[in-house]
Amino acid sequence: MLFTSAAFVFFIAVFFMLYWYVFGGNLKLQNLFILTGSFVFYAWWDWRFLFLLAGSCTVNYFLGIRIAESKNEKYRNFLLWTGLSLGLASLLFFKYFNFFVSSLISTFRVFHLQADIHTLNITLPLGISFYTFKTLSYLLDIKSEKIRPATDWVVFYSYVSFFPALLSGPIDRPKTLILQLQQKRVFDYHQASDGMRQILWGLFKKIVIADNCAALTNPIFDHYKVLPASSLLFAVFLFTIQLYADFSGYSDMAIGLASLLGFKITRNFNFPFFAQSIPDFWRRWHISLTNWFTDYVFTPLNIYFRNYGKAGLILAISINFTAIGIWHGANWTFILFGFLHGCFFIPSILRGSINKKKKNAGLTSWSLSLKAFINASATFILLMLTFIIFRANSLAQVFDFYHKLFSPSIFYRFTIVEKINTTTTLIAIAIMLWAEWLQQDKQHALQIDAIKRFPGRALIYFGLIFTILFFSPPTITDFIYFKF
Amino acid sequence: MKKPINRFLLKTLLFIIPVLIFFEVLFRLGFAPIVTDSTLFDLKMLGVQKHHVKNVKLLAMGSSITLYELNSDSMVKNFKLRYYNFASWGLQIGDMNRLLTSLVKTNQPEYVILCSSFPDFVSPPNNSYLNYINANSYMKDSFPELFYFKNYNSIHQIIRRKFNTYPLYIDSWGGASLSDKLRNINSEKWNEHDIFPTRYTPGNYAALDSLSTFLRNQKIKFIFVQVPVKKSYTNTDRSKHIILTHFDKCKSIVEAKGGIYLNYYNTAIFTDHLFIDQYHLQQAGSVILTSEIIADLKKVIK
């Protein structure tokens, strides 16, 4: 059930009415209804994996309570490691098993050895990377006594399986969401209206921009060997936009849906294309994941390597970003992508400017300085070039693509294989960047408080609604981050 | 709490209602929702819904061959049973096999007539027809506007499809006639030899077998009509052999399941000037073919 499908629109409409009109005022029933809705939502895709989700909830619920109750540190550590191992083992099996096996076979081949190991036909359960990370942070936070365990199983199960954020995040921390699940919720008109606006903005980004970009870029990436470099450059530009519009569009919809139900969930994007450097970019891109890794991977590593000075910091960041790369998927391309981004931090570390925010970093006014514009453009170009690695199927394809990209045909006139909605897509991209630039001090681009009168705002909303209805591409694609 | 939520719902409706009205206007202006990959099929099914075509007892099904070669006037004049031609361009036997389950459910026919030739056996079934087959009957029969949302296609595509459609006159019984060569089709392409058999041909034979079995189980008489082929098409021994093997295969499948197999491959009656391409007859040819079919069916259809 995609957020963009008619089935989901029907589902959320019925859910919303029952949630507020029937169960409103009764916290227990509301939470139970969230849990039921989330399980139905998940089972709609594949009911068999519901057992995995429910199993993960059950194990971590009891482990959390036992860790908090126990006074014996060794036993607490044992319970924590049991939980972490189980979570990571399921992730390793479903997501990385075939990658490890095929990598092992390739390694054997290097030494002229035959390995009789077979890969398995494993279906990746949707959202496993996201909900597993939620359970891991839950156990780690209980162990470090940052939070108390949830004593109501419905609250904990709802936290793990909360349907707006179940399939592709944001990865909410326990203290953000569990606390809200434990508190009485009252319908807030302004929050719900803002949620609807954010959903609309997310739909615009996903359907008009991301899906149209996909229709334009996929044929170019499929035939990159025979197309001029100018076409490849155009595809790389569009893919960078597509990835952002797709994932941030999903996140906007998830946050908007949560707002409709009275929740404030973690912000995932903060206008990353206006970032002044790569470190700044990672403070703005997939924020919930970056923060997760910062807290649970980078910080412990940084403490561990603290005696090694800047070299220790570089090592900690490199490992952290390689892990972020691996999180995205079982492919060497993701490892290279993460590692490269870790390396991009080195100049900032050496200059000692890693934690300093640049003065113009926010591009906050119309008087955009040339330097800030150059910084943002240079960061964008660097991102474009590394997203080639993210998009490719193998390292061989990455290098082949780069070889084709940096060739004299970059000055040729570019060819577009699929021409549907090209102009509309480019105009929509310009509108998105312009609106987000103007609204960057807001949570999302549609918080248009500057227009006070309702008819003026309504005109913008109708404009977006009809743009979505008029210019959606022939096929609505799955969200890219579903496969992670 | 009730007041703010009512206000919120009211305001949301303020945005939803104009969108719904817009789609209703679009529907009434003839910009039909895109259900399958076939424009003609979608238009025909919309026509079926609009004119409440139901309980068809003599049901014609097939590709462009049934559409053009079964003359509606002659069929209606000669048989007292309620008749409708559900055929549409490009349908393969695999598609017909799937679609018939839905059409039989709605109409409970006594006879199903299928005019066919080898091009009905060359491609795999088109999954877009499942959008129609799997839709619930309320949507199909009473509220086809819901297809706008079930299989969402942009308004841009809907408008483009409407204006790119080849203008076609479909008579009141779902048939059509080929009186002149279709525009925009290269004459060489129109007369070229189709590759036959293809790797999908065995699948289509299996579908014919399944279709025949289904109709036998439903106690519906299946009439399979092998339409004539242009003489010039079979001018080599190899092509003649391929055609005759195909005829034998179809005959054996249909008759094994209690169906009626009729073959009108007769180059003496159906001379080349009656054809518009290798296997589509012009209107004059279709009238002759239909009268031949009627003469034979008079013995079967009471």
Contacts between the chains, C-beta under 8 A, distances in Angstrom:
chain1	res1	chain2	res2	distance
A	6	B	149	4.4
A	6	B	150	5.7
A	6	B	152	6.7
A	9	B	149	7.8
A	20	B	1	7.4
A	20	B	5	5.4
A	21	B	5	7.5
A	24	B	1	6.1
A	24	B	5	8.0
A	25	B	1	7.3
A	186	B	1	5.8
A	187	B	1	4.9
A	187	B	4	5.6
A	187	B	5	4.7
A	187	B	8	7.5
A	188	B	4	7.3
A	189	B	4	3.8
A	189	B	5	7.6
A	189	B	7	6.1
A	189	B	8	5.4
A	192	B	5	7.8
A	192	B	8	5.2
A	193	B	8	6.5
A	193	B	11	7.3
A	196	B	12	6.7
A	421	B	156	7.4
A	458	B	14	7.9
A	458	B	15	7.7
A	461	B	15	6.3
A	462	B	15	7.2
A	462	B	18	7.3
A	465	B	15	6.8
A	465	B	19	6.3
A	466	B	22	8.0
A	469	B	19	7.2
A	469	B	22	7.9
A	469	B	154	6.7
A	469	B	155	5.4
A	470	B	154	5.8
A	470	B	155	4.8
A	470	B	156	5.1
A	471	B	154	5.8
A	471	B	156	5.9
A	472	B	152	6.8
A	472	B	153	7.6
A	472	B	154	4.2
A	473	B	154	7.3
A	474	B	153	7.1
A	474	B	154	7.9
A	474	B	157	6.4
A	476	B	152	7.0
